[in-house]
Amino acid sequence: MLNKKQTLTAEEAAIQKALKELPQVRPLYFKRPDSEKLFGVPPRVLEDLAMKKQGPPYFRRGKYCLYAVDTFEKWVTENPVRTSNDV
C-alpha cells in the first residue's frame, strides 16, 4: 500500500493500468451469500423462497447452495414482482 506521499514508478503505474483494462470474468455459479453483491437479492430471500419451493433452481454441493448465473437471470426475468399498481 502506498501512503499519500509515495508515488508509483512508471512500471507500477503501467501494471495498474493494465489490470484495470482486463475484462471482468463473469462467474458461472454463485453461492447464496454472493447474491446480494451480484444481483441485489439478499440471501435470506433466496432461503425463504427455497423453503417454499418457489425460488430459482439451485444445486447443493456439501453445505452450499449454488445457483447458475444464467438460470438465475432467466428466473428473475420470468418472475417479475407484481405490485398493487399492476392490478
Steps between C-alpha positions, in 0.01 A plus 500: 500500500615848423453788733407842364861615468622200301467493124484213256792415279430495128501119508255484791271750329509295178414183693206668675372636169526156337312339790216752469468425129467124545152372422291405799443126522139408556446206736300198385365427849463693823422421864205650685714747699620648170147563369470844656833623362434361151125554457374702796300204633561434871597138579214475750249560219646205306489284814134585557410432136685168506307390809174580318628331180436825311849629433749452221647152448823427686750222560618374838872437531571403857369778721479751214212588272632596159303692241590502131525864392320444168215305662468757779480790256240313296294432814517867602376622161223239484375575853456876533374644826133590482396817678160647576550733202511198266148386594 
